[in-house]
Amino acid sequence: EMYINIHSMIYILNIHIALILDSIFNHKAKLYPNNLIRLIVIIICFILSSSLINLGICLLTIIFYFTRFKVNKKYFSYTFILFLFLFLFSPIIYFDYDEILKSFNYFEPGGVFNAIYVRIMNIKYFLIFSENLNVFVGNNIFTNNIYTYPHNIFIDLLLSNGLLGICIFLFLIFKIIIKIKLNLNDKNFIFLIFLTQSFIFSNLSGFFFLNIIFNIMFAICLCFFNEKDSAIIKNS
């Protein structure tokens, strides 16, 4: 039976946001009606899902693009105010007063504080109560009918690959950062956006080894930022 992460399905909308922004800024395309309609539909989907995590990632993506391409501060301010409005008022659209108060109770399922509490308890459970935990090299703790996971990329790595796995991962992250600093340009900027989006998402939801988007972007960035455009031989 296939497992479907609902949060991941909503996160896909952030990729569409990045693609639309890339077509507008990087390819000097105008904000055609179809792009505008897509943006409006995506924002409506975020409101309907009441997913503050994905809404926050969306805002961060827009800030990155506005900063990279030096968008007028006036538009930046309008966008920030719009997303601030969505953050503050989207829960009110769907919940009554009592439900809003419940969202601040970390024992009530479905609220932001409950989501944080559950993740902390999951991490505590795996780190403290795992009988076969191997801190140095990890083990196959998730292969035998595990019903949940820590919802954090670093804890996933610690449990599955130990400190050795975390050290290797951090080394690759550091390597990517160095490559990005040397070879980042407007054309490959979108891959950095995808990597950043999926990295943030991986620290809040999902299981690292099943996070297809992050792992693909991780591999692409290791390869894509390897050489400057001027150093790449055509058709090589």
N, C-alpha and C positions, 0 to 999 in steps of 0.2 A: 504494500500500500504506500503510495507516494505521499511524502509530507510537503505541504505548501505553507510557506511563511507569508502571512497576509501583509506584514510590514514590508517585505521585499517587493511584493506586487505594487504597493503604493510607491516605494522608492523608485521604481522604474520611471515614474513621472519626472523625477529629478534629472534623469538622463535626457528626456525629451526637452526639458528646460534648457539644459546645456547645449543641445544640438541647435535649438532655435536661436539662442544667444550667439553661438558660434557662426551661424549663417548670417546673422545681422551684423556683427562686429568684424569678424575675421574676413568674410567674403564681401563686405561692403554692400550687403543686400538691404533693401528697404524693408520696413516693417509692413509687409504685405498683409492684406486682410486675413488670409488663411493662417499666417503666423500669429496674428493678434488673436484670432479665434482660438487657436491652440493654447495660447497662454491663458486666456480667460477660462477655457475648459479645464486646464490643469489646476488653476487656482481654485476653481469650484470643487474639483475632486479632492483637493487638500482639505477644504473646509468641510466637505461631506464626510471625509474619513476622520476628521478631528485628530490628525496625526501631527502633533507639534514637533516631533523629531524630524519628520520629512519636510515640514514647513521651514524649520530652521536650516536644514541642509540646502533647501531651495534658496533661501535668503542669502546664505553664505556663497552659493554659486553666483548669484547676481552681483554681490559685492566684489567677488574676485574679478568678474568680467568688467564691471564698471571701473575698478581700480586699474586693471591691466590696460584697458583701452581709453582711460582718462575721460570718462563720460562726464558731462556737465554736472556740477554739484547740485543743481536744481533738480534734475531727474533722479539723482541719487537720493536726495531728501524725500521726494515724492514716493519713491519705492520703499524706503525705510518706513515711512509713515503708514503706507498701505499694509506692509507685513506686520507692523506693530498692531494695527487695528485687527488683523486676522488672528494674531496671537491672543489678543485680549478678549475678542468678542465671538470667535468661532465656537467656543464651548457653550456660550449663552444661547446660541441659536437652537441647540438640540437638547439642552438639559434645563430642567427647572431649577429653582433656587436650592432646593434640598439636594438635588443631584450634584450641583456645583460644590456645595459644602462637603458632600461625601468624597469628592475627588481629592480633598485635602487630608482625608483619613487614609493612612497607608495600609489599613486592614481591609478597605473596601476595594474589590477588584475593579479594574478598568481605569483607575485614576493614575495621574503622573507619579504621585508619591508611592502608590502601591507598586507601580512598575519598578521604581528604584529600589523599593524594599525587597521585592521578589528577587531581583538580580543580586542584591547583596546577600540575601539568604542562600541563593543558589551557589554563589561563589564560596560562602562559608561552609556550606554542606560538602562541596567537592574537596575543598582544601583540608577540612578538619575531620570529616567522617569517612573519607575514602580509605578502605582497608588496604588497597594495593597501590597507593600513590607512590610513584618514584619521582622525586623532585629533580633528579639529575638528568635522566633520559626519558622520563615519561613512560606510559604504557598504553595498552589498548582498551582503556576504561570505557570508551564509547561504543564498543563493538557488540556488547552483550545486552540487547534490549534496554538501552538507556532511555528514559522517558523525558528527560530534559537536558539542558546544557547550560553553561555559565552565562551565555549571552555577552561574552567579552573575548576579544581576539587574543589577548595576552594570557588569560586564564586557560583558554582553549589550548594554546601552545604549551603552557606549563604542564597541564595534565596529560597531553598527548605526546609531547616531545621533550618535556623537562626544561631545565635551565639551558641545556645545550641548544634546544630548538629556538628558544627566545633569543639567545646570543646570535645564532645564525640569522634569524629574522631581522634583528636590529642592525646587524652588519649589512644586510641587503638594503634595508631602509636607508641607512647612512650612505651607501653606495649610490642609491637612486637620487638622494638629495644632492650629492656632489655632481652627478651627471646633469640633473635638472638646472643647477646653478650655471653650469658651463654651456648647456645646449638648448635652453628654453627659448622658444620663439612663438610667434602668433599662431603658426600652423599646428604645432604640437601642444599648445596650451590646453586644448580640450582634454587630452589624455591625463594631464595633471589634475584637471577638474574631476574627471571620473575616478581617479585614484583617491583623491581627497574625500570625495563623497562616500565612496564605498568603504574607506578606512574609518570614517566617523561612524557610519552605519554598523560596521563590524564590531565596534566597541559598545554598541547599544542593543543589537539584536542579531540573531542568526548564529550559525556555527561556522567557524573559520574554514574548515575543510570542505564545507558545502557551499561556501560563498563564491559562486562562479564568477560574478562580476569583479569582485576584488582580486581574485587570483589571476584572472585574465588580464586585468589592468596592471597588476603587479608585474606580470611577465612582459607585457607590452612596453611598460616604462623602462624595464631593465634593458630591453633591446632598442627601443625607439630613441632614447636619450643617450645612446652609446656614442654616437658620432655627430659632429656638426654637419649641417646640410652641405657646406662647402667641401667637406672631406669625403662625402659619399659619391662614389663613381656611378655615373648613370648606367642603368641596366646591369649593375654588378650583382 
